[in-house]
Structure formats: structure tokens, C-alpha cells
Amino acid sequence: MEQEEKDIELIDAYHKGKLSTHEIEEFDKRRADDAEFNKQVEDYLHVMSEVRSFGEQEFMKKLGTWEEEISGRKSAKVIPIKRILSVAAVILVLMIPIGYLVLQNVAQPNNEELFATYFQPYEDIISQRSDAQSLQEKGLSAYNQQNYRAAIAYFESHIDENLQDNAIKTYLGISYLAVSEAEQAEKWLKETSKNATGLYREVSEWYLALTYLKLGESKKAQEQLTLITQHPDHMFKSQAEVLYRELGN
């Protein structure tokens, strides 16, 4: 049990982006070599997703549902309930300001629902799927595997050496949004929406609108959506028009 808790603390540090790129590589290698540890990582991330999506009360209801499924009354999940409860207990001790999350969801339920409906990470149109081991390629590889924490670490290291790379800055902002760190997403997407040109300017403008939605800042989201709809050829014009109407209801 003590080793499991240490592993979960390690996974928690990985999830929060506290590991260095070298530590991430060691972490990923252990996942590849140790099937049990990889399962623990997957369980943790699954539980975290449920906690963030539903809040404490709904999460506990969800646990009950999983227990029913595993016990045979329903068929679906295969995660052992003892593992789920163990991971959930450590999560609740380690890192969740549950009260804040619940209050935030109560205060802006429509925004959260709309965000969940419209947010889909932008596809990787840069990577050549090669064997290159650059920080950019490692970041995009992690991004394509939905391993956004690792992608963030690689992207930030890449940007340290390539300050004008607005494309990777855009993917960095989207990665932060994917892990619900909207303040960091806003920082990068505001920059690229101003400094990028062409495709990545338009992508940044759309995801910045979703960032404001995630932050519960409806007025800023509407202003950003209006900016998008004023450009007839904007690639996200139709989505922005629909979302603006939904947000106004």
C-alpha cells in the first residue's frame, strides 16, 4: 500500500506537470516496461477525469455505478473497484479543491456544458510521424496520444529555444486547456491570436473563446466569438455563430 501511494504521488506530479522532461521520459519508459504501473496510471487519469467532470457528489455516485457494473449487475467497466477507491482516496487527499470545483460548476453550469460540447483538441498537422527525436516531435507525439502533460513539458522546452514558433505555442495553449488549466491556456492563446498569422491565428482565436468559456467569463467569450464571426472566411465562423447563440440563451 505504501508503494502504491508513492506511485500515485508520482503520477499526480506527472499529471500536474511537475516532472522534468528527463523525469517524463523515465516515467514513460516505466509505463512501457511495467504493465501494472501503466494500468495504475490509466486508472488515476480516468478517476481524475470523473472528478473534474462531475464534482465530489456526482463522482461518488459514479463510483457506486462502477461497483455495480463490476459486481455483475451491469457489464462495462473492468477497473477493479478496490483500485478505483484507493486511487480516489489518494486523489481527494492530494489535490482536489472539491468545494471550489462544485461551486464553480453550480455558478456556471451552462458554460461547462457548452465547453464540453465544443472542445476538441485541434489535430496535429505538423508532425511527419517520423522517428525524429526533437522536442517538437516528442511533444506532438505525446499530444497525439492525448498525453497532454508530457506534451506541455516538451512544447515549453521547445519554445525556450524557438521563441517565435507560434504553431507550437498554439498547441501548447490547447494542451493546457485539455488539462483544465485555462489560465495558462489563456496566456498562450492570447499571445498567438495577436502574433500568429493565417491558420494558427484563426485556431488560436477559436480556442481562446473556448478558454473564456472554461473560465466562466461569458462576456469575454461572446466578444471573442463576435470577433471571429466578423471575418467571413474564418475557419471557425459557423461554429462561433452557433456557440454565440447558445451562450446567449
Residue pairs with C-beta under 8 A, 6 or more apart in sequence:
1 86
4 40
4 86
5 90
7 37
7 40
8 40
8 44
8 87
8 90
8 91
8 94
9 90
9 94
10 27
11 40
11 41
11 44
11 45
12 44
12 90
12 91
12 94
12 95
13 19
14 24
14 27
14 41
14 149
14 150
15 44
15 45
15 48
15 149
15 179
16 95
16 149
17 149
17 152
17 153
17 179
19 27
19 153
20 153
21 135
21 153
21 154
21 157
24 149
24 150
24 153
24 154
28 150
30 37
31 37
31 38
31 41
32 38
40 83
40 87
43 79
43 83
43 84
43 87
44 87
44 91
46 79
47 84
47 87
47 88
47 91
48 91
50 59
50 62
51 59
51 88
51 91
51 92
51 96
51 98
51 101
52 101
52 180
53 116
54 61
54 62
55 98
55 101
55 102
55 105
56 92
56 96
56 98
56 101
56 102
57 102
59 88
63 81
63 84
63 85
63 88
65 74
66 77
66 79
66 81
66 84
67 81
68 74
69 75
69 76
69 77
70 77
70 78
70 79
70 80
70 81
71 81
92 98
104 112
104 216
105 112
107 216
108 216
108 218
110 247
111 213
111 214
111 216
111 218
111 221
111 247
112 214
114 213
114 243
114 246
114 247
115 210
115 213
115 214
118 210
118 213
118 239
118 243
119 177
119 178
119 210
119 214
121 143
121 146
121 148
121 174
121 175
121 178
122 170
122 171
122 174
122 203
122 207
124 140
124 143
124 144
124 171
126 136
126 140
126 167
126 168
126 171
127 137
127 140
127 141
127 144
130 137
134 158
135 154
135 155
135 157
135 158
135 161
136 154
136 155
136 158
136 162
136 165
136 168
138 150
138 154
139 150
139 151
139 152
139 153
139 154
139 155
139 158
139 168
139 171
140 151
140 171
142 148
142 150
142 151
142 154
143 151
143 171
143 175
146 178
148 175
148 176
148 178
148 179
149 179
151 171
151 172
151 175
152 172
152 175
152 176
152 179
155 168
155 169
155 171
155 172
155 175
156 172
158 165
158 168
159 165
159 168
159 169
159 172
162 168
166 192
166 195
166 196
166 197
166 200
166 204
167 196
167 200
169 188
169 191
169 192
169 196
170 188
170 189
170 192
170 196
170 200
170 203
170 204
170 207
172 188
173 184
173 185
173 186
173 187
173 188
173 189
173 192
173 204
173 207
173 208
173 211
174 185
174 189
174 207
176 182
176 184
176 185
176 188
177 185
177 189
177 207
177 210
177 211
177 214
180 214
182 211
182 214
182 215
183 215
185 207
185 211
185 214
186 208
186 211
186 212
186 215
189 204
189 207
189 208
189 211
190 208
192 200
192 201
192 204
193 201
193 204
193 205
193 208
196 204
199 235
202 228
202 234
202 235
202 236
203 235
203 236
205 224
205 227
205 228
205 234
205 236
206 228
206 235
206 236
206 239
206 240
208 224
209 221
209 224
209 225
209 228
209 240
209 243
210 221
212 218
212 220
212 221
212 224
213 221
213 243
213 247
218 247
221 247
222 244
222 247
222 248
225 240
225 241
225 243
225 244
225 247
226 244
228 234
228 236
228 237
228 240
229 237
229 240
229 241
229 244
231 237
234 240
